């Protein structure tokens, strides 16, 4: 209801991006614990270099570079203008459905 009220006041609907994964296994392969930690460090930070991202999560640059490459390929991170990377979302909601076979 809050989203509707905000859209009504501003005249602009709230937009959100969706990234889907074919299976839960693929989700967990892409969003590993280390990558989730990296996303938390980048959320709201604006554009940062890979070196700065590595410093924020206290990891080596090569490992963070590998994780950034995977997250860029999945569409979770974007390249920033002028270099670096950016996590372009204000929030993340992970949702999946488990059904009986």
C-alpha positions in Angstrom: 0.0 0.0 0.0 2.9 2.4 0.7 4.2 1.9 -2.8 0.8 2.7 -4.2 0.5 5.9 -2.0 4.0 7.0 -3.1 3.2 6.5 -6.8 -0.1 8.4 -6.3 1.7 11.4 -4.7 4.6 11.6 -7.1 2.8 10.4 -10.2 5.6 7.9 -10.8 5.2 4.2 -10.2 7.8 2.5 -8.1 10.0 0.4 -10.4 12.1 -2.5 -9.4 14.5 -4.8 -11.2 14.1 -8.5 -11.1 16.8 -11.1 -11.6 15.6 -14.6 -11.9 17.4 -17.9 -11.6 16.3 -21.1 -13.2 16.9 -23.2 -10.1 17.6 -22.6 -6.4 20.9 -24.4 -7.0 21.9 -21.8 -9.6 20.9 -19.0 -7.2 23.2 -20.4 -4.5 26.0 -20.9 -7.0 25.8 -17.2 -8.0 25.0 -15.7 -4.6 27.6 -17.4 -2.5 28.2 -16.3 1.1 31.2 -14.3 0.1 29.4 -12.6 -2.7 26.4 -11.8 -0.4 28.9 -10.2 2.0 30.3 -8.2 -0.9 26.8 -7.0 -1.9 26.1 -5.9 1.6 29.3 -3.9 1.6 28.4 -2.3 -1.8 24.7 -1.6 -1.0 24.3 2.2 -0.9 28.0 2.8 -1.5 27.8 4.2 -5.0 30.5 3.5 -7.5 33.7 1.9 -6.1 36.8 0.3 -7.5 37.4 -3.4 -7.2 40.3 -2.6 -4.9 38.1 -0.6 -2.7 35.5 -3.3 -2.6 38.1 -5.8 -1.6 39.3 -3.5 1.2 35.7 -3.1 2.5 35.3 -6.9 2.8 38.9 -7.6 3.9 39.6 -9.9 1.0 42.3 -10.1 -1.7 41.7 -8.2 -4.9 41.9 -11.3 -7.2 39.1 -13.2 -5.3 36.9 -10.1 -5.2 37.6 -9.6 -8.9 36.4 -13.1 -9.7 33.3 -12.6 -7.6 32.6 -9.2 -9.3 32.9 -10.8 -12.7 30.3 -13.5 -11.7 28.0 -10.8 -10.3 28.4 -8.6 -13.4 27.5 -11.6 -15.6 24.4 -12.4 -13.6 23.3 -8.7 -13.8 23.5 -8.1 -10.1 26.3 -5.5 -10.4 26.8 -2.8 -13.0 29.9 -1.2 -14.4 30.1 2.4 -13.2 30.8 5.4 -15.5 34.5 6.1 -15.5 35.4 2.7 -14.2 34.6 0.7 -11.1 31.5 -1.1 -10.2 28.2 -0.2 -8.6 25.4 -2.1 -6.9 22.5 -0.1 -8.3 19.8 -1.2 -5.9 18.6 0.1 -2.6 17.4 -3.2 -1.3 17.5 -6.9 -2.2 14.6 -9.3 -1.7 15.3 -13.0 -2.3 12.2 -15.1 -2.9 11.7 -18.6 -4.1 9.0 -21.2 -3.9 9.5 -24.8 -2.8 6.7 -27.2 -3.9 6.0 -30.8 -3.2 6.9 -33.1 -6.1 
